[in-house]
Amino acid sequence: MTDQFLQNAFLFRQPILNLKQELAGYQLSFRSADESSGNEAGHHQEAAGALCAAYADLGMHGALGKTLAFIGITADFLQQDEIDLLPPQGVVIELLLDGVPDTATLSRCRNLVDRGYSLALTDYQGIDDRSRPLLPLVTFIKIHVLDAEQRRLQELAGSLRQLPLKLVAQGVASQGQMERCRKLGFELFQGRYFAQAELVSGRHLSASHAALFRLCNLVGRDVDTEVIEDAFKHEPALTLNLLRIVNTVGNLGNRLAQPITSLRYAITVLGRRRLQRWLSLLLLAPGNDTADPIRSPLLQVAALRGRMMELLTVIGKPGDRKLADLGFLTGILSMMPSALGLSIEDILDQIAVEREVGSALRQHDGLLGTLLALLECFDNDDAACCDSVLNRLPGGFDRQTLNTSLSTALRWLNDSSD
C-alpha cells in the first residue's frame, strides 16, 4: 500500500507552531489530484494506512526528529493493527470521527492512551454527544479558524478553558489571526501564515541585514579570503551568529570533525558556496537577539526547500555539483521576500547571484526554475499543480521522487539541528 501511495499521491505537510512561534510539528496527509470525491472515507482509510507504513518505509519518525506528527485516523481504521507501526512518542493520532463514538472506538482510544499515544479530536464544534466521551482521553483539540467568527471561536475555546487540553488553531491564515487565537487560549497554530510575504515598497533594510547583503556579495564575487574576513571583523554580532549556525547545522548535515572557531577556518572548510548558504540563511533568522535562529520556522522551511532543491537538481543533472549548490541557494533565496518584506526584484538588485539563480527566481526559467515552481506547489498542498509541473520535467521525476526527497531533506534538517 505504501509504494502505491508514494507513486500515486503526494505526502503533504502543514507546519504547526507553538506559542513561541517555533516549529512544533506537522500535519501529515497523502493527497492526489485525481482523488474520487465520491469515496472520501475510503480514501482517508487508505491514506491513514499508507502514512502508518511510511513511518517504516520512509523513516519518517527519524526524519521528523523532535517535532510532532499529526496523522488523521478514521473510526474504521482505528481498529487496524497498522497503527502499531506508529511510535507512541512523537505521533499524535488525530481522530476523524463523523458521529458519536461507539463502544469499540472508545475502548480502542483508552487502550492507545494507556500505551502512551496522544490523541487529538479534530473539527471540534462544542461539547456535544460526539466530543463529550472523548474529552477525558484526548490531549489536543483542533478547531478550524479560517472562516470562523471571533465570537464563535470565543465560545468554542471558552467551553474548554477549565480542561487540561491544548487547543490547536487549524487553518491560520495571517499573523493577526494567530494573535487573536493566542489571546483566546490556543497553544498551537497550524498553517503557513509565518511565510506570507508582506511586501512594502521602499522599505529600508536593517543595519544587520544590510551587512549580510554586503557579505553575501563579497562571497558571491569570490574576492580574497582576507577581504571577507576583514568585513566580518566589522560585524562581531554577525560573526558570532554565523559561527553558531555553521557549528550547529554542520556541513551538509554531517558533523564537522572539530568546532569552527575562526572565520578563516570557516571559509576554508565550508567553501564559498556553502558559506553563501549560511549567510543567506542568516537573512531568514529572527530579527531579535533572544530568538534562537535554528528554531525559526521560516529558516527551517527555507533550509528544507533548499535541501529539496539540491536533491532534485542532482536527479535532473547528475554529477553537476555546482548546479546542485545553486539549487540549494535558489531555495533559500525564494523565501527571502517573506523574511525581509522586499520583492524578489529588490533583493536581487542588492545581492550578487549567478545567472541560473536569477532566472529561476525571476521567471522560473531553466531546471532550477521548474523545480522551484514544483516545490512552491508542493508547499501549498496543490496536487494538481504538482502533477502539471512534474509533466514538464524529465522522466526521472514523479510523485515518489518528490515524497522521498521530502523525507531525506527532513532527516537532514533534523540531524543537523540537534
N, C-alpha and C positions, 0 to 999 in steps of 0.2 A: 504494500500500500504506500509506503514511504517513497519508493522510487517513482511510482506513478504520480504522486502529488508533486514531487520535486521536478518532474518533467512537464506536468500539466497545470501547475498553479504556482503563484508567487508567494514566498514567505515574507509577508509584510510585518513591520513592527512600528508601533506607536510609542514614542517616548513618554515616560511617566516621571514627573519631577516631584521632589519633596518641598517642605516649607522653605528650605534654604535655597531652593531653585537649583538643586543638584540632581543629576540623573539617578533615580531610584529604581527604575525598572522599565520593562517594555510590555506592551500588549502584543502578543504574537497571534498571527492569523494566516491561514492559507486562503488565497483567493485567485480566481482566474477570470479572464474576460468573457468566457463562454459558459458561465455557470447557468444552470437552469433555474429560473426563478420559481418554477413550479414545485421544486423539491428542496426547499431551503433547509428543512430539518435533516433530511438525508445528507445534504452537503455538510452541515455542521458536524454531524456524527463522523463522517469520513475524515473531515479536516481535523477533528479532535484526535482521531486515531493516528493520523499522519504526524501531527505535532508531537504526540507522545513518543512515537517511534523516532522522530527526527532528533530527539534528545540523545538517542544512542547513535544513530547513523551519521548525524552531522556534528555530534559532540557539542550540542548547544549548551548543555549545563556548564561545561568548562568555558565555552565561548562567552557566555554572559557574565562570568565572574561573580561578583558580589551583588549584582543587580537582580531584582526580582523578575520573574517571567509570569505574566498573567495569561492563562490558557483557558479558553471557553470550552466548557463541557456540558453537553445536553443531559437531560434526565435519563434517557436511554443509555447513553454511553457511560454514564456514571457507574453503571454496574459491570463494565467491562474490565478484564484483567490488564488491558494495556495501560491503565492508569498507574499500575505498579512500576512502569518504566520511568515515571517521573520521580525525581528525588524529593523527599519532603522539604528539605532546605532549599530555598531559592525559587520554589514554584508556588504560585497561588492558583488554585483551582476555581475558576470563575463559573458559577452556576448559571446556565442559560435555561431558566425554567419559565414556561409559558403560563402554567397554572399553579394550583395549590399542590405542594409536595405531598406525595403519598407516603405510606409507611416505609416502603422499601427505600425510597430516596432519603428519608430522614435517618434511617438505620445506617445506610451507607455513609452519609455525611458524618455521623457520630463516629463510625469506625475510622474514617480518614483523619478526623481531628485527633482521635486517640493515638493514631500512628504518627502524628506530628505534622500533618498537612495543614496549610492555611486555606480557608475558603473565602470567596467573595460572592456577594449577591449583586447581580447587575440589574439595570433597569428598575431601580427602586422607585415605587410610586406611593410610599407611605406605609404605615403599619396596617396590614390587612391580613386576610387568611393566607395569602401567599408568603408574606415575609415573616409573620409573627413566629411560626415554629422554627424558622431558620436563624433568627436574631441571636439566640444563645450560642450558635455554632459558628457563625461567620466572624472573620476578623475585619473584612473590608466591605463597605457598601459603595457601589458605583451609581452615580446619578448623572444622567445626561443633562448638560447645562447649556448646550449651544443655543437652543431656541426657547429655553425655559425663562419665564418671567422671574424677576428678582423676588417678588412676594412668594411665588411658588417654591423657589429654592429655599427661602427662609422657613417655610412650613416644613419642607422635607428634612432639612438639616436640623431644625428645632425639635422634630419628633424623635431624634436620635441623640440629643445633646447629653443625656444622662447615661448613655450606654458606652461601654468600653470598646468602641468601634472606631475605625479610621475611615473617614469619608474621602472618596475619590471623585473628583470632578472630571467627567468624561466629555471630550469634545470642546476643550477650552480653546477659544479662537484668538484671544488677544491678551496682552499683559493686563489691561484694565479688568477684563473678565476674571482673570486669575486672582487679582487683588480683591475683587468683590466676593469671590468664593472663599478666599482665605479668611476674610472677616466673618464669614458665616460658620467657620469651623472646619472647612475642608483641609485635609493634610497632604493629599496627593493630587496632582494635576496632570491629566493626560491630554496630549496634543503637541503640536509644533509651533505654538504661539511664540516661543522664545526665539524662533528662527525667522519670524516675519520681519521683513525689512521695512523700516520707517525712513524713507529717503527724504532728506532735507536739502534743498538746493542752496549752495553757498556755505554749507556747514564747514567750519574750520576744525582741523584735526587737533587733538590734544597734543601737548608737548611730547608725551611718551610715544604716541602714535606717529608723530612727525619724525621722531628719532628712529623709530623702527623702519619707516619708509626709507630713510636715508641709508640705514644699514642694509636693507634688502637691495637697494640699488647698487651699493658698493659690492655686495656679494654677486649680484647678477651681472655686473660688468667685469667681474673676475680681476679686480685690482690686486695689488700685492697684499699678502697677509698682514704686513706691518701697518698698512693703511687701515684695514678693518680693525685690527687690534687697537690702534690709536683712537678710532671712532668709538669703540666700546669703552675705552677709559674715560671718556667724557660722559658716559651714561652708566654710573655704577649700579643703579637700581635695575636697569635692563640687563646688565651683566649678570647680576645675581639670579634674576628670573630665568635668563637663558640657560645658565649652568644648571639651575634646578630642574628645568624641563628636560634638558639633554640627559641628565643623570637619572631622572625618574622614568621618562619614556623610553630611554635606551636607543640603541642603534638598530633601526628596522625591527624592533621588537625583541632583539637579542641583548642580554645583559652585557655591558662592557666589562672587560677584564678588571679594570680599576676605575675609580671615580675620576671624572674630568674636573680638574681644579684650576685650570688656566685657560685663557681664551685661545692662546696659540695652539695648545694641545687639542682643544675642542675643534678648532678649524681644521687642523691636520688630520685628526682621526675621522671626523664626520665627512669631510669633503665639502665643497662649496654648495652642491645641490642639496645635500641633506641639511646643511646649516641654513640654507634658504627656507627649507621646510619648516624648521622650528621657529625661525624669525617670523614667518607667515602665521604660524600657529599662535605666537605671542600676540599678534594683532587681534586674535579672536578671544583672548583671555579676558576675564572680568576686569573692569576698569578700576576697582578699588583695591587697596593694599591688603585687605583682610581676607578676600576671597581666595580660595585655592584654585589656581588656573587649571590644574589637572582635572578637577571635578566640574568644570564649566560644561554644561550640556552642549552649548554651541561649539566649543572647542572639540568635544568628543564627537559630535556629529560631523564636524569638518574633517577630523582625523579619520573617521570611519569612511567618509566619502572619498578622501584622498587615497586611502589604502585600497578601497574597492576599485578606484580608477586605475591604480597601479597594477593590481592583479588582472583586471580585464584588458589593460593595454598589453600586458605580456602575452595574453591569449591571442590578441589581434595581430601583434607584431612580435613574435617570439625572438628573443635574443637582442632586441633593441633596448638596452638598459637605459640609454639616455631618454628615449620616449617614455619609458615607464616612470622614470623620475619626474618628467614633465607632467605625466598623468596625475601623480600624487599632488604636485603643486597646483595643477588646474582645479582639482577637487577642493583643496583648501581655499584658494582664491575665490571660488564660486560662492563661498559663504560670507565673504567679507562685506558685501552690502548690508547684510543683516547685522553685522557686528559694528560697523562704522557709520551706518546711515548715509552712505555715499553710493552713487550709481557705479556700476562696473566700469563705465567710461571714465568717471572721475578717478577711480582707483588706478586704472591702467595708465592714466596720464601722469601718475605720480610714482609708479613703480616699474622697474625695468623687467620685462618678461620676454621670453623667446617668442618668435612668430607663431609657432603652433599653439602656444598657450593663449596668446591674444586672440587668435582666430576662433579658438574653441569657446572662449568666454564671451566674445562679442557676437559671433554669428553661428555658434555651434557647428563650425566647419571642421572637416577632417575627422580622423578616427577619434581624437580626443573630444571633439565637439559632439560627435554622435554618442559616445559613451557618457558624456556629461548629461546630455538630454535623456538618456536611458535612466541614469541614477536620479535625476530630478523627477521623472515619472515614478520611479520606484519609491522615493521618499514621500511622494504624495499618494501612495497606495492606489495608483491608477494602473490597473492590469491591462486595459485596452491600449493605453499609451505605451506601456512597456512592450507589448506584442508588436505594435506598429514600429517602434524603433528597432527592436530585435530583427525584424524583417529587412532592415536596411544594413545589417551587419553581416560579416562573412559567416560561413556555416559552422564555425566553432562556437557560436554563441546561441544559447537557448535559455529557457526558463531555469533549468537545473544549473547552468553555468552561473546565473545571477544568484540563485539561492546558496550555492556552495561558496561563492565569493563572499557573500554576506557572513556566513558562518566563520570563514577563515579570517576575515577582517575583524569581526567581533572578538575572536580569540586573540588576535594580535593586539587589539586595543586594550583588552583586559589583562593580558600577560604583561604588557608594557606599562600599565598604570598601577600595578600592585605596590 
